[in-house]
Amino acid sequence: MTFPRRRLVCLQILLAALAVPWLASTAAEAADLPNRKDPLAGITTAGQPDAAQLETAAKAGFKSVIDLRGPDEDRGLDEPAVVARLGMSYVSLPVEGAAGVSYANASALDKLLAKVERPVLIHCSTGNRAGALLALRAKLGGADSETALALGKAAGLKGLQPTVEQKLAAGHD
């Protein structure tokens, strides 16, 4: 029996979200990051890491960092330089608060995730924007709204949940 593509994608997302606590990547698990979540295999979300946490992440096996913070947000460090010094790749995808939570940014994140080496750390200041974009990315991938929202919450979605729920219901920006 074959499943329609949408059901298959939803099933894959649900299984990945349920399996990650038990089957998470071993080396990357050791990194201590603020508000850390491991919503999908090879994808970790978190709040802003400091230099020591980035060093621990690199030693734990992380290969890439996707920074969702805007250019005017204080990181407390020169993050691109620190990440490069540690041998990881750094990518900036600025998401400016609720206004930046969009299907366009979720699509941009999806394209980045297809290119970067994993395990990858996706962060903003708290992990909220990371969870929001992963929820919209799941919807773009064919997940139903309930499954997409559950993935977003598993990835750190909190304060932006009403924005994400509105976007999920509309199905577009």
C-alpha positions in Angstrom: 0.0 0.0 0.0 1.3 3.5 -0.8 0.6 6.6 1.2 -0.1 9.9 -0.5 3.1 12.2 -0.2 1.4 14.5 2.3 0.7 11.6 4.7 4.1 10.2 4.3 5.8 13.6 5.1 3.5 14.0 8.2 4.3 10.5 9.3 8.1 11.1 8.8 7.9 14.3 10.9 5.9 12.7 13.6 8.2 9.7 13.8 11.3 11.9 13.9 9.8 14.1 16.6 8.9 11.0 18.7 12.2 9.1 18.0 14.7 11.9 18.7 14.6 11.7 22.5 15.6 8.0 22.2 17.7 8.0 19.0 19.4 11.4 19.1 22.9 11.8 17.7 25.4 10.8 20.3 28.3 13.2 20.0 26.2 16.3 19.5 24.1 15.4 22.6 27.0 16.4 24.9 26.8 20.2 24.0 25.2 22.2 26.8 23.2 25.0 25.0 20.6 27.4 26.4 17.0 26.2 25.9 18.3 23.3 23.9 15.8 21.2 21.9 16.5 18.3 19.5 13.3 18.3 17.4 14.7 16.4 14.4 17.7 14.1 13.8 20.7 16.3 13.1 18.9 19.5 14.0 19.3 21.2 17.3 17.7 24.5 18.3 18.7 26.8 21.1 19.0 30.3 22.5 22.1 32.4 21.9 25.2 30.4 22.8 28.3 32.1 24.2 31.8 31.4 23.0 32.4 28.6 25.5 29.1 26.9 24.5 30.0 27.2 20.8 33.4 25.6 21.6 31.6 22.7 23.4 29.3 22.3 20.4 32.2 22.1 18.0 33.9 19.5 20.2 30.6 17.6 20.4 30.5 17.3 16.6 28.3 20.1 15.4 29.3 21.1 11.8 27.1 24.2 11.2 25.4 27.1 12.9 22.4 28.9 11.5 21.9 32.2 13.3 18.3 33.6 13.1 19.1 36.8 15.0 18.9 40.2 13.3 22.1 42.2 12.6 21.2 44.7 15.4 20.8 42.1 18.1 23.7 41.9 20.5 25.3 38.4 20.6 28.0 39.3 23.1 30.6 38.0 20.7 31.7 38.1 17.1 29.8 34.9 16.4 30.9 34.4 12.7 34.6 34.7 13.7 34.2 32.3 16.7 32.3 29.7 14.7 34.9 29.9 11.8 37.8 29.6 14.3 36.1 26.5 15.7 35.9 24.9 12.2 32.1 25.1 11.8 30.2 26.8 9.1 28.2 30.0 10.0 25.1 31.2 8.1 23.0 34.2 9.0 19.3 34.2 8.2 17.9 37.3 10.0 14.4 36.8 11.3 13.1 40.1 12.8 10.6 39.1 15.5 7.0 38.1 14.6 7.2 40.0 11.3 10.0 37.7 10.2 8.1 34.5 10.9 7.0 33.8 7.4 6.8 31.0 4.9 9.4 32.8 2.8 11.9 32.6 5.7 10.8 29.0 6.4 11.6 28.2 2.8 14.9 29.9 3.0 15.7 27.8 6.2 14.7 24.7 4.3 17.2 25.5 1.5 19.9 26.2 4.0 19.3 22.9 5.8 19.6 21.1 2.5 23.1 22.6 2.0 24.7 22.7 5.4 26.5 19.8 7.1 24.9 18.2 10.1 24.5 18.2 13.0 23.4 21.8 12.7 22.6 24.3 15.5 19.8 26.7 14.7 19.5 29.5 17.2 18.0 32.9 17.9 17.9 34.6 21.3 15.8 31.9 23.0 14.9 29.3 20.4 11.4 30.7 19.8 12.0 31.9 16.2 13.8 28.6 15.4 10.7 26.6 16.5 8.4 29.0 14.6 10.3 28.6 11.3 10.6 24.8 11.7 6.8 24.6 12.2 6.2 26.6 9.0 8.8 24.5 7.2 7.0 21.4 8.2 3.7 22.8 6.8 5.5 23.6 3.5 6.7 20.0 3.5 3.1 18.7 3.6 2.5 18.3 7.3 -1.0 19.2 8.6 -1.2 22.2 11.0 -1.4 20.1 14.1 1.7 18.1 13.3 3.6 21.3 12.2 2.7 23.1 15.4 3.7 20.1 17.6 7.1 20.1 15.8 7.4 23.8 16.4 6.8 23.4 20.1 9.3 20.5 20.3 11.8 22.9 18.7 11.3 25.8 21.2 8.2 27.6 19.9 6.6 29.6 22.8 5.7 33.3 22.6 5.4 33.3 18.8 2.8 30.4 18.9 -0.2 32.7 18.1 1.7 34.1 15.1 2.5 30.5 13.9 -1.0 29.3 14.5 -2.4 32.2 12.3 0.1 31.4 9.5 -0.6 27.7 9.7 -4.4 28.4 9.4 -3.9 30.8 6.5 -1.5 28.4 4.7 0.5 31.3 3.3 2.0 34.7 4.3 
